[in-house]
Amino acid sequence: MAQGSDSNDTSYTKSPSPGHKQGSSEDVRKVMRREKNRIAAQKSRMRQTQKADSLHLESENLEKENTALRKEVKRLTEEVKYLTSVLTNHEPLCPGLNATPTELLYSSHTHTPFHQHINSPHYPL
C-alpha cells in the first residue's frame, strides 16, 4: 500500500469541534515555534561551518608562516656559524682584540682601515 493512502488515517479530515479552536491556535504556535527552531538550528550549523572554515584557513596560514620562520632560523644559524668561524680565524691576526680600548684609540694603525685583512666573501662587513 502506498504511503499516505491509509484509509484509517483521518487526522487531516477531522472537522474541528467547538472547543478545538484553542487547540488549533496552539497547533499553529507549535508549528511556528518548530519552524523558528529549525531556522535557528540551520543558522547555528552555518555559523559552525564558517568558524571551522576560518580556523582551517588560519591554521594553513600559520603553518606557512611557521615554515618560513624555520627557514629563516636555519639561515641565521648558518650565518652565526660562519661569522663565528671568521672571528675565530681573525682573532690571532687582530692586535685590536687583545688591546684595551685606550690602546685602540692611540694605536699606530688608526690611519689605515681597521680589519683590512678580513676577506668575507659571503657576508661583507
N, CA, C and O atoms as a printed pandas DataFrame, in Angstrom:
     atom_number atom_name residue_name chain_id  residue_number  x_coord  y_coord  z_coord
0              1         N          MET        A               1    0.845   -1.183    0.000
1              2        CA          MET        A               1    0.000    0.000    0.000
2              3         C          MET        A               1    0.885    1.238    0.000
3              4         O          MET        A               1    1.891    1.280    0.707
4              5         N          ALA        A               2    0.530    2.217   -0.765
5              6        CA          ALA        A               2    1.330    3.427   -0.878
6              7         C          ALA        A               2    1.204    4.262    0.378
7              8         O          ALA        A               2    0.180    4.246    1.060
8              9         N          GLN        A               3    2.271    4.994    0.668
9             10        CA          GLN        A               3    2.282    5.819    1.863
10            11         C          GLN        A               3    1.277    6.955    1.693
11            12         O          GLN        A               3    1.182    7.553    0.621
12            13         N          GLY        A               4    0.531    7.248    2.751
13            14        CA          GLY        A               4   -0.446    8.330    2.719
14            15         C          GLY        A               4   -1.799    7.895    2.195
15            16         O          GLY        A               4   -2.719    8.711    2.138
16            17         N          SER        A               5   -1.953    6.629    1.810
17            18        CA          SER        A               5   -3.244    6.189    1.302
18            19         C          SER        A               5   -3.980    5.342    2.334
19            20         O          SER        A               5   -4.932    4.638    1.997
20            21         N          ASP        A               6   -3.549    5.408    3.569
21            22        CA          ASP        A               6   -4.201    4.640    4.630
22            23         C          ASP        A               6   -5.577    5.234    4.893
23            24         O          ASP        A               6   -5.700    6.399    5.270
24            25         N          SER        A               7   -6.608    4.422    4.691
25            26        CA          SER        A               7   -7.976    4.922    4.853
26            27         C          SER        A               7   -8.339    5.101    6.319
27            28         O          SER        A               7   -9.311    5.789    6.630
28            29         N          ASN        A               8   -7.572    4.491    7.234
29            30        CA          ASN        A               8   -7.858    4.651    8.657
30            31         C          ASN        A               8   -7.297    5.957    9.216
31            32         O          ASN        A               8   -7.700    6.379   10.300
32            33         N          ASP        A               9   -6.377    6.606    8.502
33            34        CA          ASP        A               9   -5.776    7.845    8.971
34            35         C          ASP        A               9   -6.689    9.000    8.597
35            36         O          ASP        A               9   -6.722    9.436    7.446
36            37         N          THR        A              10   -7.432    9.491    9.584
37            38        CA          THR        A              10   -8.387   10.580    9.323
38            39         C          THR        A              10   -8.004   11.840   10.065
39            40         O          THR        A              10   -8.838   12.727   10.241
40            41         N          SER        A              11   -6.752   11.941   10.510
41            42        CA          SER        A              11   -6.345   13.096   11.306
42            43         C          SER        A              11   -6.434   14.393   10.516
43            44         O          SER        A              11   -6.665   15.455   11.093
44            45         N          TYR        A              12   -6.253   14.317    9.215
45            46        CA          TYR        A              12   -6.320   15.535    8.418
46            47         C          TYR        A              12   -7.735   15.863    7.979
47            48         O          TYR        A              12   -7.980   16.960    7.478
48            49         N          THR        A              13   -8.678   14.936    8.155
49            50        CA          THR        A              13  -10.051   15.182    7.724
50            51         C          THR        A              13  -10.982   15.439    8.885
51            52         O          THR        A              13  -12.189   15.587    8.693
52            53         N          LYS        A              14  -10.433   15.496   10.102
53            54        CA          LYS        A              14  -11.309   15.735   11.254
54            55         C          LYS        A              14  -11.911   17.122   11.155
55            56         O          LYS        A              14  -11.235   18.094   10.819
56            57         N          SER        A              15  -13.177   17.187   11.453
57            58        CA          SER        A              15  -13.807   18.506   11.490
58            59         C          SER        A              15  -13.576   19.071   12.883
59            60         O          SER        A              15  -13.706   18.358   13.878
60            61         N          PRO        A              16  -13.240   20.330   12.950
61            62        CA          PRO        A              16  -12.935   20.920   14.260
62            63         C          PRO        A              16  -14.159   20.921   15.165
63            64         O          PRO        A              16  -15.264   21.280   14.759
64            65         N          SER        A              17  -13.929   20.518   16.373
65            66        CA          SER        A              17  -15.009   20.541   17.357
66            67         C          SER        A              17  -15.091   21.948   17.935
67            68         O          SER        A              17  -14.165   22.739   17.757
68            69         N          PRO        A              18  -16.179   22.273   18.621
69            70        CA          PRO        A              18  -16.342   23.641   19.143
70            71         C          PRO        A              18  -15.188   24.065   20.050
71            72         O          PRO        A              18  -14.817   25.238   20.019
72            73         N          GLY        A              19  -14.601   23.179   20.853
73            74        CA          GLY        A              19  -13.504   23.528   21.748
74            75         C          GLY        A              19  -12.145   23.388   21.067
75            76         O          GLY        A              19  -11.112   23.558   21.714
76            77         N          HIS        A              20  -12.135   23.089   19.803
77            78        CA          HIS        A              20  -10.878   22.834   19.088
78            79         C          HIS        A              20  -10.223   24.117   18.601
79            80         O          HIS        A              20   -9.069   24.082   18.175
80            81         N          LYS        A              21  -10.918   25.242   18.648
81            82        CA          LYS        A              21  -10.319   26.499   18.189
82            83         C          LYS        A              21   -9.069   26.839   18.984
83            84         O          LYS        A              21   -8.062   27.248   18.405
84            85         N          GLN        A              22   -9.117   26.677   20.296
85            86        CA          GLN        A              22   -7.959   26.988   21.117
86            87         C          GLN        A              22   -6.848   25.995   20.812
87            88         O          GLN        A              22   -5.681   26.381   20.745
88            89         N          GLY        A              23   -7.184   24.739   20.628
89            90        CA          GLY        A              23   -6.199   23.736   20.269
90            91         C          GLY        A              23   -5.570   24.055   18.932
91            92         O          GLY        A              23   -4.378   23.814   18.738
92            93         N          SER        A              24   -6.331   24.582   18.023
93            94        CA          SER        A              24   -5.825   24.936   16.706
94            95         C          SER        A              24   -4.789   26.061   16.811
95            96         O          SER        A              24   -3.756   26.017   16.142
96            97         N          SER        A              25   -5.059   27.052   17.635
97            98        CA          SER        A              25   -4.094   28.140   17.792
98            99         C          SER        A              25   -2.829   27.636   18.489
99           100         O          SER        A              25   -1.735   28.135   18.223
100          101         N          GLU        A              26   -2.971   26.664   19.365
101          102        CA          GLU        A              26   -1.786   26.052   19.997
102          103         C          GLU        A              26   -0.989   25.271   18.954
103          104         O          GLU        A              26    0.242   25.276   18.969
104          105         N          ASP        A              27   -1.708   24.595   18.045
105          106        CA          ASP        A              27   -1.025   23.862   16.976
106          107         C          ASP        A              27   -0.249   24.828   16.081
107          108         O          ASP        A              27    0.880   24.546   15.678
108          109         N          VAL        A              28   -0.861   25.955   15.780
109          110        CA          VAL        A              28   -0.190   26.960   14.953
110          111         C          VAL        A              28    1.060   27.466   15.676
111          112         O          VAL        A              28    2.110   27.642   15.057
112          113         N          ARG        A              29    0.946   27.695   16.965
113          114        CA          ARG        A              29    2.103   28.146   17.749
114          115         C          ARG        A              29    3.209   27.092   17.732
115          116         O          ARG        A              29    4.388   27.420   17.598
116          117         N          LYS        A              30    2.820   25.824   17.869
117          118        CA          LYS        A              30    3.810   24.746   17.830
118          119         C          LYS        A              30    4.525   24.718   16.489
119          120         O          LYS        A              30    5.749   24.604   16.421
120          121         N          VAL        A              31    3.739   24.826   15.423
121          122        CA          VAL        A              31    4.323   24.812   14.079
122          123         C          VAL        A              31    5.261   26.008   13.905
123          124         O          VAL        A              31    6.359   25.862   13.366
124          125         N          MET        A              32    4.836   27.181   14.357
125          126        CA          MET        A              32    5.672   28.381   14.240
126          127         C          MET        A              32    6.949   28.227   15.062
127          128         O          MET        A              32    8.035   28.579   14.603
128          129         N          ARG        A              33    6.814   27.703   16.270
129          130        CA          ARG        A              33    7.980   27.506   17.137
130          131         C          ARG        A              33    8.945   26.509   16.503
131          132         O          ARG        A              33   10.158   26.720   16.519
132          133         N          ARG        A              34    8.412   25.427   15.946
133          134        CA          ARG        A              34    9.260   24.435   15.290
134          135         C          ARG        A              34    9.984   25.045   14.092
135          136         O          ARG        A              34   11.165   24.781   13.866
136          137         N          GLU        A              35    9.270   25.856   13.337
137          138        CA          GLU        A              35    9.876   26.498   12.166
138          139         C          GLU        A              35   10.995   27.454   12.604
139          140         O          GLU        A              35   12.072   27.458   12.009
140          141         N          LYS        A              36   10.743   28.262   13.641
141          142        CA          LYS        A              36   11.771   29.165   14.156
142          143         C          LYS        A              36   12.970   28.375   14.667
143          144         O          LYS        A              36   14.119   28.755   14.444
144          145         N          ASN        A              37   12.689   27.276   15.353
145          146        CA          ASN        A              37   13.765   26.441   15.879
146          147         C          ASN        A              37   14.574   25.820   14.733
147          148         O          ASN        A              37   15.800   25.748   14.806
148          149         N          ARG        A              38   13.895   25.380   13.690
149          150        CA          ARG        A              38   14.576   24.799   12.528
150          151         C          ARG        A              38   15.501   25.831   11.879
151          152         O          ARG        A              38   16.638   25.522   11.524
152          153         N          ILE        A              39   15.000   27.055   11.730
153          154        CA          ILE        A              39   15.805   28.122   11.125
154          155         C          ILE        A              39   16.999   28.464   12.021
155          156         O          ILE        A              39   18.114   28.661   11.539
156          157         N          ALA        A              40   16.748   28.532   13.324
157          158        CA          ALA        A              40   17.839   28.835   14.264
158          159         C          ALA        A              40   18.904   27.742   14.224
159          160         O          ALA        A              40   20.097   28.046   14.246
160          161         N          ALA        A              41   18.494   26.486   14.166
161          162        CA          ALA        A              41   19.449   25.374   14.093
162          163         C          ALA        A              41   20.242   25.444   12.793
163          164         O          ALA        A              41   21.449   25.201   12.779
164          165         N          GLN        A              42   19.556   25.777   11.703
165          166        CA          GLN        A              42   20.217   25.901   10.404
166          167         C          GLN        A              42   21.275   27.016   10.446
167          168         O          GLN        A              42   22.388   26.836    9.952
168          169         N          LYS        A              43   20.926   28.160   11.035
169          170        CA          LYS        A              43   21.869   29.264   11.159
170          171         C          LYS        A              43   23.052   28.866   12.044
171          172         O          LYS        A              43   24.199   29.207   11.756
172          173         N          SER        A              44   22.760   28.150   13.108
173          174        CA          SER        A              44   23.821   27.704   14.022
174          175         C          SER        A              44   24.799   26.779   13.304
175          176         O          SER        A              44   26.014   26.912   13.454
176          177         N          ARG        A              45   24.265   25.844   12.526
177          178        CA          ARG        A              45   25.139   24.937   11.758
178          179         C          ARG        A              45   25.976   25.709   10.746
179          180         O          ARG        A              45   27.146   25.398   10.527
180          181         N          MET        A              46   25.363   26.722   10.130
181          182        CA          MET        A              46   26.086   27.529    9.149
182          183         C          MET        A              46   27.225   28.300    9.833
183          184         O          MET        A              46   28.334   28.373    9.302
184          185         N          ARG        A              47   26.947   28.876   11.015
185          186        CA          ARG        A              47   27.996   29.592   11.758
186          187         C          ARG        A              47   29.122   28.643   12.155
187          188         O          ARG        A              47   30.297   28.999   12.075
188          189         N          GLN        A              48   28.759   27.431   12.585
189          190        CA          GLN        A              48   29.767   26.428   12.948
190          191         C          GLN        A              48   30.646   26.103   11.744
191          192         O          GLN        A              48   31.867   26.024   11.872
192          193         N          THR        A              49   30.046   25.919   10.600
193          194        CA          THR        A              49   30.797   25.600    9.386
194          195         C          THR        A              49   31.723   26.751    9.012
195          196         O          THR        A              49   32.880   26.525    8.656
196          197         N          GLN        A              50   31.224   27.983    9.091
197          198        CA          GLN        A              50   32.052   29.144    8.773
198          199         C          GLN        A              50   33.216   29.265    9.750
199          200         O          GLN        A              50   34.336   29.586    9.351
200          201         N          LYS        A              51   32.952   29.009   11.026
201          202        CA          LYS        A              51   34.014   29.084   12.030
202          203         C          LYS        A              51   35.067   28.012   11.759
203          204         O          LYS        A              51   36.263   28.285   11.860
204          205         N          ALA        A              52   34.644   26.811   11.421
205          206        CA          ALA        A              52   35.581   25.732   11.115
206          207         C          ALA        A              52   36.411   26.082    9.880
207          208         O          ALA        A              52   37.619   25.848    9.860
208          209         N          ASP        A              53   35.770   26.640    8.851
209          210        CA          ASP        A              53   36.495   27.055    7.647
210          211         C          ASP        A              53   37.523   28.136    7.979
211          212         O          ASP        A              53   38.657   28.094    7.503
212          213         N          SER        A              54   37.118   29.093    8.791
213          214        CA          SER        A              54   38.011   30.178    9.186
214          215         C          SER        A              54   39.211   29.639    9.967
215          216         O          SER        A              54   40.347   30.049    9.730
216          217         N          LEU        A              55   38.956   28.728   10.886
217          218        CA          LEU        A              55   40.048   28.121   11.668
218          219         C          LEU        A              55   40.985   27.322   10.769
219          220         O          LEU        A              55   42.197   27.313   10.980
220          221         N          HIS        A              56   40.424   26.655    9.772
221          222        CA          HIS        A              56   41.240   25.883    8.838
222          223         C          HIS        A              56   42.168   26.801    8.047
223          224         O          HIS        A              56   43.353   26.507    7.892
224          225         N          LEU        A              57   41.628   27.915    7.548
225          226        CA          LEU        A              57   42.446   28.875    6.803
226          227         C          LEU        A              57   43.530   29.473    7.700
227          228         O          LEU        A              57   44.680   29.615    7.283
228          229         N          GLU        A              58   43.161   29.818    8.922
229          230        CA          GLU        A              58   44.141   30.384    9.862
230          231         C          GLU        A              58   45.242   29.367   10.153
231          232         O          GLU        A              58   46.418   29.722   10.231
232          233         N          SER        A              59   44.858   28.117   10.312
233          234        CA          SER        A              59   45.832   27.057   10.557
234          235         C          SER        A              59   46.798   26.925    9.384
235          236         O          SER        A              59   48.007   26.809    9.588
236          237         N          GLU        A              60   46.277   26.941    8.156
237          238        CA          GLU        A              60   47.134   26.852    6.974
238          239         C          GLU        A              60   48.105   28.025    6.908
239          240         O          GLU        A              60   49.286   27.842    6.611
240          241         N          ASN        A              61   47.608   29.234    7.184
241          242        CA          ASN        A              61   48.466   30.423    7.154
242          243         C          ASN        A              61   49.553   30.339    8.225
243          244         O          ASN        A              61   50.704   30.693    7.970
244          245         N          LEU        A              62   49.197   29.875    9.409
245          246        CA          LEU        A              62   50.187   29.746   10.482
246          247         C          LEU        A              62   51.229   28.685   10.149
247          248         O          LEU        A              62   52.401   28.834   10.494
248          249         N          GLU        A              63   50.805   27.611    9.477
249          250        CA          GLU        A              63   51.754   26.576    9.050
250          251         C          GLU        A              63   52.765   27.165    8.060
251          252         O          GLU        A              63   53.965   26.908    8.159
252          253         N          LYS        A              64   52.264   27.958    7.105
253          254        CA          LYS        A              64   53.160   28.592    6.125
254          255         C          LYS        A              64   54.131   29.545    6.820
255          256         O          LYS        A              64   55.328   29.545    6.534
256          257         N          GLU        A              65   53.601   30.353    7.733
257          258        CA          GLU        A              65   54.445   31.299    8.464
258          259         C          GLU        A              65   55.494   30.557    9.287
259          260         O          GLU        A              65   56.654   30.967    9.346
260          261         N          ASN        A              66   55.082   29.474    9.916
261          262        CA          ASN        A              66   55.998   28.660   10.723
262          263         C          ASN        A              66   57.121   28.100    9.852
263          264         O          ASN        A              66   58.285   28.112   10.254
264          265         N          THR        A              67   56.778   27.613    8.670
265          266        CA          THR        A              67   57.782   27.075    7.747
266          267         C          THR        A              67   58.777   28.167    7.349
267          268         O          THR        A              67   59.986   27.938    7.332
268          269         N          ALA        A              68   58.257   29.352    7.030
269          270        CA          ALA        A              68   59.130   30.470    6.636
270          271         C          ALA        A              68   60.050   30.862    7.790
271          272         O          ALA        A              68   61.233   31.132    7.581
272          273         N          LEU        A              69   59.509   30.892    9.000
273          274        CA          LEU        A              69   60.323   31.264   10.163
274          275         C          LEU        A              69   61.392   30.210   10.450
275          276         O          LEU        A              69   62.511   30.551   10.834
276          277         N          ARG        A              70   61.057   28.943   10.266
277          278        CA          ARG        A              70   62.057   27.883   10.468
278          279         C          ARG        A              70   63.194   28.007    9.452
279          280         O          ARG        A              70   64.358   27.787    9.786
280          281         N          LYS        A              71   62.851   28.363    8.205
281          282        CA          LYS        A              71   63.884   28.579    7.186
282          283         C          LYS        A              71   64.788   29.740    7.593
283          284         O          LYS        A              71   66.009   29.663    7.463
284          285         N          GLU        A              72   64.175   30.815    8.086
285          286        CA          GLU        A              72   64.957   31.977    8.499
286          287         C          GLU        A              72   65.861   31.633    9.679
287          288         O          GLU        A              72   67.016   32.055    9.712
288          289         N          VAL        A              73   65.354   30.880   10.637
289          290        CA          VAL        A              73   66.168   30.463   11.778
290          291         C          VAL        A              73   67.355   29.638   11.296
291          292         O          VAL        A              73   68.477   29.825   11.768
292          293         N          LYS        A              74   67.111   28.727   10.358
293          294        CA          LYS        A              74   68.193   27.899    9.813
294          295         C          LYS        A              74   69.240   28.769    9.126
295          296         O          LYS        A              74   70.439   28.584    9.330
296          297         N          ARG        A              75   68.782   29.719    8.313
297          298        CA          ARG        A              75   69.710   30.612    7.615
298          299         C          ARG        A              75   70.526   31.432    8.607
299          300         O          ARG        A              75   71.741   31.565    8.456
300          301         N          LEU        A              76   69.865   31.977    9.614
301          302        CA          LEU        A              76   70.562   32.795   10.609
302          303         C          LEU        A              76   71.535   31.955   11.431
303          304         O          LEU        A              76   72.610   32.434   11.792
304          305         N          THR        A              77   71.171   30.711   11.730
305          306        CA          THR        A              77   72.078   29.821   12.455
306          307         C          THR        A              77   73.331   29.564   11.630
307          308         O          THR        A              77   74.442   29.567   12.160
308          309         N          GLU        A              78   73.151   29.343   10.340
309          310        CA          GLU        A              78   74.303   29.141    9.459
310          311         C          GLU        A              78   75.166   30.403    9.394
311          312         O          GLU        A              78   76.394   30.320    9.367
312          313         N          GLU        A              79   74.521   31.562    9.369
313          314        CA          GLU        A              79   75.274   32.813    9.340
314          315         C          GLU        A              79   76.068   32.989   10.631
315          316         O          GLU        A              79   77.216   33.432   10.595
316          317         N          VAL        A              80   75.471   32.648   11.762
317          318        CA          VAL        A              80   76.175   32.739   13.048
318          319         C          VAL        A              80   77.392   31.822   13.037
319          320         O          VAL        A              80   78.473   32.222   13.469
320          321         N          LYS        A              81   77.226   30.594   12.547
321          322        CA          LYS        A              81   78.357   29.661   12.476
322          323         C          LYS        A              81   79.466   30.233   11.608
323          324         O          LYS        A              81   80.641   30.189   11.975
324          325         N          TYR        A              82   79.088   30.768   10.459
325          326        CA          TYR        A              82   80.072   31.321    9.549
326          327         C          TYR        A              82   80.811   32.490   10.199
327          328         O          TYR        A              82   82.041   32.539   10.183
328          329         N          LEU        A              83   80.055   33.431   10.771
329          330        CA          LEU        A              83   80.678   34.604   11.384
330          331         C          LEU        A              83   81.527   34.229   12.581
331          332         O          LEU        A              83   82.560   34.852   12.828
332          333         N          THR        A              84   81.108   33.222   13.327
333          334        CA          THR        A              84   81.910   32.741   14.454
334          335         C          THR        A              84   83.236   32.187   13.956
335          336         O          THR        A              84   84.283   32.438   14.552
336          337         N          SER        A              85   83.191   31.437   12.864
337          338        CA          SER        A              85   84.438   30.888   12.323
338          339         C          SER        A              85   85.324   32.008   11.781
339          340         O          SER        A              85   86.544   31.952   11.933
340          341         N          VAL        A              86   84.729   33.026   11.151
341          342        CA          VAL        A              86   85.512   34.163   10.667
342          343         C          VAL        A              86   86.181   34.860   11.846
343          344         O          VAL        A              86   87.362   35.203   11.778
344          345         N          LEU        A              87   85.444   35.068   12.908
345          346        CA          LEU        A              87   86.000   35.721   14.096
346          347         C          LEU        A              87   87.098   34.875   14.721
347          348         O          LEU        A              87   88.144   35.398   15.107
348          349         N          THR        A              88   86.870   33.579   14.823
349          350        CA          THR        A              88   87.860   32.677   15.402
350          351         C          THR        A              88   89.150   32.701   14.579
351          352         O          THR        A              88   90.246   32.726   15.140
352          353         N          ASN        A              89   89.020   32.695   13.261
353          354        CA          ASN        A              89   90.192   32.753   12.390
354          355         C          ASN        A              89   90.859   34.127   12.444
355          356         O          ASN        A              89   92.063   34.239   12.216
356          357         N          HIS        A              90   90.104   35.146   12.739
357          358        CA          HIS        A              90   90.623   36.510   12.746
358          359         C          HIS        A              90   91.319   36.863   14.061
359          360         O          HIS        A              90   92.242   37.678   14.066
360          361         N          GLU        A              91   90.901   36.275   15.152
361          362        CA          GLU        A              91   91.441   36.636   16.474
362          363         C          GLU        A              91   92.969   36.623   16.539
363          364         O          GLU        A              91   93.555   37.581   17.042
364          365         N          PRO        A              92   93.632   35.580   16.052
365          366        CA          PRO        A              92   95.102   35.594   16.156
366          367         C          PRO        A              92   95.753   36.706   15.318
367          368         O          PRO        A              92   96.872   37.126   15.613
368          369         N          LEU        A              93   95.065   37.176   14.291
369          370        CA          LEU        A              93   95.627   38.181   13.400
370          371         C          LEU        A              93   95.351   39.609   13.845
371          372         O          LEU        A              93   95.995   40.539   13.361
372          373         N          CYS        A              94   94.420   39.796   14.745
373          374        CA          CYS        A              94   93.960   41.138   15.094
374          375         C          CYS        A              94   94.563   41.605   16.405
375          376         O          CYS        A              94   94.225   41.081   17.466
376          377         N          PRO        A              95   95.448   42.582   16.344
377          378        CA          PRO        A              95   96.026   43.096   17.583
378          379         C          PRO        A              95   94.982   43.863   18.401
379          380         O          PRO        A              95   95.147   44.022   19.611
380          381         N          GLY        A              96   93.938   44.327   17.774
381          382        CA          GLY        A              96   92.919   45.101   18.469
382          383         C          GLY        A              96   92.071   44.285   19.422
383          384         O          GLY        A              96   91.515   44.847   20.366
384          385         N          LEU        A              97   91.950   42.989   19.216
385          386        CA          LEU        A              97   91.113   42.169   20.092
386          387         C          LEU        A              97   91.730   41.973   21.472
387          388         O          LEU        A              97   91.007   41.787   22.451
388          389         N          ASN        A              98   93.052   42.013   21.558
389          390        CA          ASN        A              98   93.722   41.828   22.845
390          391         C          ASN        A              98   94.053   43.153   23.508
391          392         O          ASN        A              98   94.503   43.174   24.653
392          393         N          ALA        A              99   93.838   44.257   22.811
393          394        CA          ALA        A              99   94.198   45.573   23.343
394          395         C          ALA        A              99   93.050   46.155   24.149
395          396         O          ALA        A              99   91.893   45.780   23.958
396          397         N          THR        A             100   93.368   47.057   25.036
397          398        CA          THR        A             100   92.341   47.772   25.788
398          399         C          THR        A             100   91.787   48.870   24.893
399          400         O          THR        A             100   92.429   49.217   23.902
400          401         N          PRO        A             101   90.639   49.425   25.194
401          402        CA          PRO        A             101   90.070   50.487   24.362
402          403         C          PRO        A             101   90.999   51.686   24.205
403          404         O          PRO        A             101   91.028   52.306   23.142
404          405         N          THR        A             102   91.755   52.022   25.241
405          406        CA          THR        A             102   92.669   53.157   25.159
406          407         C          THR        A             102   93.775   52.874   24.151
407          408         O          THR        A             102   94.149   53.752   23.374
408          409         N          GLU        A             103   94.300   51.651   24.163
409          410        CA          GLU        A             103   95.348   51.290   23.210
410          411         C          GLU        A             103   94.825   51.380   21.766
411          412         O          GLU        A             103   95.556   51.767   20.855
412          413         N          LEU        A             104   93.566   51.021   21.578
413          414        CA          LEU        A             104   92.999   51.094   20.237
414          415         C          LEU        A             104   92.937   52.533   19.747
415          416         O          LEU        A             104   93.182   52.804   18.572
416          417         N          LEU        A             105   92.613   53.443   20.635
417          418        CA          LEU        A             105   92.496   54.850   20.244
418          419         C          LEU        A             105   93.839   55.416   19.791
419          420         O          LEU        A             105   93.902   56.231   18.870
420          421         N          TYR        A             106   94.893   54.982   20.435
421          422        CA          TYR        A             106   96.205   55.568   20.160
422          423         C          TYR        A             106   97.129   54.617   19.416
423          424         O          TYR        A             106   98.343   54.820   19.417
424          425         N          SER        A             107   96.588   53.590   18.785
425          426        CA          SER        A             107   97.449   52.646   18.081
426          427         C          SER        A             107   98.015   53.279   16.828
427          428         O          SER        A             107   97.488   54.273   16.329
428          429         N          SER        A             108   99.101   52.692   16.317
429          430        CA          SER        A             108   99.794   53.269   15.169
430          431         C          SER        A             108   99.035   53.024   13.858
431          432         O          SER        A             108   99.289   53.718   12.874
432          433         N          HIS        A             109   98.124   52.070   13.821
433          434        CA          HIS        A             109   97.451   51.784   12.561
434          435         C          HIS        A             109   96.049   52.385   12.461
435          436         O          HIS        A             109   95.216   51.888   11.702
436          437         N          THR        A             110   95.785   53.442   13.216
437          438        CA          THR        A             110   94.459   54.066   13.142
438          439         C          THR        A             110   94.251   54.792   11.830
439          440         O          THR        A             110   93.111   55.044   11.441
440          441         N          HIS        A             111   95.330   55.134   11.137
441          442        CA          HIS        A             111   95.168   55.841    9.872
442          443         C          HIS        A             111   94.819   54.886    8.727
443          444         O          HIS        A             111   94.402   55.335    7.660
444          445         N          THR        A             112   94.984   53.562    8.936
445          446        CA          THR        A             112   94.619   52.588    7.909
446          447         C          THR        A             112   93.269   51.992    8.256
447          448         O          THR        A             112   92.874   51.967    9.421
448          449         N          PRO        A             113   92.575   51.521    7.262
449          450        CA          PRO        A             113   91.261   50.909    7.557
450          451         C          PRO        A             113   91.411   49.718    8.496
451          452         O          PRO        A             113   92.203   48.812    8.237
452          453         N          PHE        A             114   90.664   49.723    9.567
453          454        CA          PHE        A             114   90.714   48.652   10.566
454          455         C          PHE        A             114   90.145   47.367    9.981
455          456         O          PHE        A             114   89.162   47.410    9.242
456          457         N          HIS        A             115   90.728   46.264   10.290
457          458        CA          HIS        A             115   90.314   44.937    9.830
458          459         C          HIS        A             115   90.398   44.819    8.307
459          460         O          HIS        A             115   89.567   44.171    7.671
460          461         N          GLN        A             116   91.392   45.442    7.758
461          462        CA          GLN        A             116   91.564   45.405    6.325
462          463         C          GLN        A             116   91.880   43.990    5.833
463          464         O          GLN        A             116   91.618   43.668    4.674
464          465         N          HIS        A             117   92.425   43.166    6.679
465          466        CA          HIS        A             117   92.868   41.843    6.276
466          467         C          HIS        A             117   91.769   40.786    6.308
467          468         O          HIS        A             117   92.035   39.622    6.008
468          469         N          ILE        A             118   90.563   41.155    6.657
469          470        CA          ILE        A             118   89.472   40.181    6.681
470          471         C          ILE        A             118   88.882   40.074    5.281
471          472         O          ILE        A             118   88.482   41.074    4.685
472          473         N          ASN        A             119   88.834   38.866    4.771
473          474        CA          ASN        A             119   88.160   38.613    3.492
474          475         C          ASN        A             119   86.882   37.854    3.790
475          476         O          ASN        A             119   86.927   36.719    4.264
476          477         N          SER        A             120   85.759   38.464    3.517
477          478        CA          SER        A             120   84.471   37.832    3.795
478          479         C          SER        A             120   83.669   37.751    2.509
479          480         O          SER        A             120   82.933   38.681    2.181
480          481         N          PRO        A             121   83.802   36.644    1.772
481          482        CA          PRO        A             121   83.081   36.556    0.511
482          483         C          PRO        A             121   81.565   36.458    0.671
483          484         O          PRO        A             121   80.817   36.921   -0.190
484          485         N          HIS        A             122   81.112   35.859    1.769
485          486        CA          HIS        A             122   79.672   35.635    1.928
486          487         C          HIS        A             122   78.969   36.797    2.619
487          488         O          HIS        A             122   77.860   37.171    2.238
488          489         N          TYR        A             123   79.593   37.352    3.607
489          490        CA          TYR        A             123   78.958   38.388    4.406
490          491         C          TYR        A             123   79.896   39.575    4.524
491          492         O          TYR        A             123   80.699   39.626    5.455
492          493         N          PRO        A             124   79.819   40.522    3.614
493          494        CA          PRO        A             124   80.719   41.670    3.681
494          495         C          PRO        A             124   80.441   42.507    4.915
495          496         O          PRO        A             124   79.290   42.674    5.319
496          497         N          LEU        A             125   81.491   43.025    5.504
497          498        CA          LEU        A             125   81.359   43.852    6.704
498          499         C          LEU        A             125   81.173   45.299    6.342
499          500         O          LEU        A             125   81.045   46.144    7.227
